[in-house]
Each structure stands twice: as C-alpha cells, then as structure tokens.
Amino acid sequence: MSQPRQFRLLSLHFGLYQFSCAMAGGFAGAYLLRQGFSLAQALASFAALLAVRFVLRCLCLVAVRRIGVRGAMVVGAAILATQFWPLAHASDPHWLALWLFIVALGESFYWPCYHAAMAVIGVPRSRGQELGLRNAISAAVGVAGPLLGGFLLQRFGPIVDFALAAAITFAAIPPLLIMRPIDAGEIPSLRKALGAIDRRSLGAFASDGFMSGGLVLAWPMALFVSLGSQYESLGVANALAGLVGAGVGLVAGRVIDGGRRDRALVWASLALVASVAFRAGSGWAPIAAQIANATGAAVVGVYTTVLMSLIYDRAKGSGAAYRFHFAMEGGWDAGAALGCLAAAAAALASGVPSLATLPSALGVWTMYLCVRERKASATGAANA
C-alpha cells in the first residue's frame, strides 16, 4: 500500500474520530459544570485524568509490543468509544472515576501511536502541507461537530448526543483496519523508552501541555460560563472558531514548507501571548469572549502546525517514532496536569473564570526556546 493511501486512510480515521470529539468530548467540561462542578473542581478532575494517563501509558507498553502500533490505535479508539456512558452519570463520584479511567486508558494506547503513525507515514518535504490538511480537517469537523453536539445536548439531552458520538467513534475504526501495519520502529521496554529522550522536544511538548491546561481545557469552560451556560451558544462559538482555524492551518502549512518555520514561530509566539491576554480579559461580555475564541483558533492553527511539523520530522528521523512519542506524550501529560492545576488556582483565587487562562502565558517562552533552538538534523533527534 502506497504512503499516500496510508495517509488518506489515517486522515479519514482522524476526521471521524475528531468529529465525535467535537460533538461530545469537546462538551465534557461544560457538562461537568452543568452537573454542579465548579471550574476549579472540573480542572482538578482533568488533572487527575492526566496523572492516571501518565501511569497507564507505562503499563500499556507490554500490550503495544504484542499488537503493534496500528492494533493499539484500534484498541484505544474502541476503549474511548465506551467513555460516554459513564460521562453521562459523572455527577456520581464512582461514575466520574470510571470515566476518568476509561479516557486515560484509551488515550494511553491511542495518542502515542497516532502521532508515531503520522510521523512515519508523512513526508518531511511536505510536512507542513500534511499538517495543514490535518488541521483543516480538524477545523472542518470543528464546525459541524459543535453545532450538532450543542443542538443535541440542548434539545435532546446527553444520552442522544453521547450515543451518536460513540457510534461515530466506532465508525472511525475500519480505516485503521484497512491500513497495512505501521513500522514505527522498536516498541521499547520502559527502561529503553525513558533512556533515550529528546530533551528539547520533551521541553516543547511539556510547555505545550502546560499552555493547553488553560487554552484547551479551562478556556472552553470559561467560554461556556460567559455565554450563559448554554450548549448551543458554545457550539456556535466553537463552529465560528473552526471556520477561522480551517483556512489558517492550510496557510501555515505552506509557509513551513517554504522554509519559513522560524519566522512563523516568532509571530505565533507573540500571538499566543496576546491571545492569552485577550481571553483572560474577555469575561466581561459574551461578544468579547466569542471574538477571543475565534482569534485564538487562528493563533492555534499556526502554532500547532509549527510545533508538530518539527516534532514529526524529528520523530521520523530518530528511527523509533513510537519510542519518541511515548516519551513526548508523558511530558505533555505532566505539563498539562500542572497547567490544569495552575488554571484551577487562578480561577479559585480570582473568582473570574476567564482568568483561568492567564497562567498559560508562562509556557510560551519555554516553547519558543525549545522549538527555535532545535536546528540540528532530525537524524540526531533520539540523542539530542
């Protein structure tokens, strides 16, 4: 099977999976708020999920060595499809704990393998274009998914929305089964996985995780509150942001393939700081929050393409893409858990939901230094 066909099948899978995330998983934080959780409590729950995922990933190594990268993606997606039933009952602590465990287990299998697959299937000379396409797919489903999810949650309740999301997640599995096995290098023992870490990549991923605690996890909940805690309003706001992100991701990909990654990084870093400040100060009016949400999507479209183009190139050059991403995902989890706790502290101390995003600005400088300084050939990634 040709590499382009492998990439198309992986993109089809990713589009379906992201659609289910956009229409249900993207509302998980808002749903917890509607169940009576405070913003700080919801963020603490996500921090617990990330901590459990950090541990479970180490335990999943044995299974991944047996079933391979493609098989682990299938298993991870199947597990994640079952998360929605316990989420619907998350007001009960036992169901909440079960939801956290299922998501942590499924993502422990899924995300390191997905990123490893993207690294080895993609072609470095067109990496920006491929990532731009992936971001455009994510943004496109990020338009339809929130609209549908917000409508179903508001009009028919969580059971209908979550059941449809589970069915779509299962529908995302067949493209993976059609793909040929993915050669992502050695599936290492835990000792080997931790013994060959690309420190600069790890720093970039950890700082990205820290920023995501505020921008990806705290912000949608703060936006939900500013919009009157209405699912449909949140869906419309995220759909508008998805339209913005779709075009920006494609343009950013072309800039990177044109050899202007460092220039894009400078502007993306400055824009990230401005975006954090705008979101933090937008709690005073719903229209300000919606504008901050849309402009933030444009910034993230550039930033994500810049960061992941470099990470994937180094992962492929390392000759052991799964081992590379196993360590990177651990760094992301640690950074994101700290980011959630920092966001929770900011929300608790200030009493203003939008200020939960403010600590994210602390991660921008670290990310910039890690990405900008890595100018060595990707072939040295594993030993950096």
Buried (B, 14 or more C-beta within 10 A) or exposed (E): EEEEEBBBBBBBBBBBBBBBBBBBBBBBBBBBBBBEBBBBBBBBBBBBBBBBBBEBBBEBBEBBBEBBBBBBBBBBBBBBBBBBBBBBBBEEEEBBBBBBBBBBBBBBBBBBBBBBBBBBBBEBEBBBBBBBBBBBBBBBBBBBBBBBBBBBBBEEEBEEBBBBBBEBBBBBBBBBEEBEEBBBBEBBEEEBBBEBBBEBBBBBBBBBBBBBBBBBBBBBBBBBBBBEEBBBBBBBBBBBBBBBBBBBBBBBBEBBBEEBBEEBBEBBBEBBBBBBBBBBBBBEEBEBBBBBBBBBBBBBBBBBBBBBBBBBBBBBBBBBBBBBBBBBBBBBBBBBBBBBBBBBBBBBEBEBBBBBBBBBBBBBEBBBBBBBEBEEEBEEBBEB
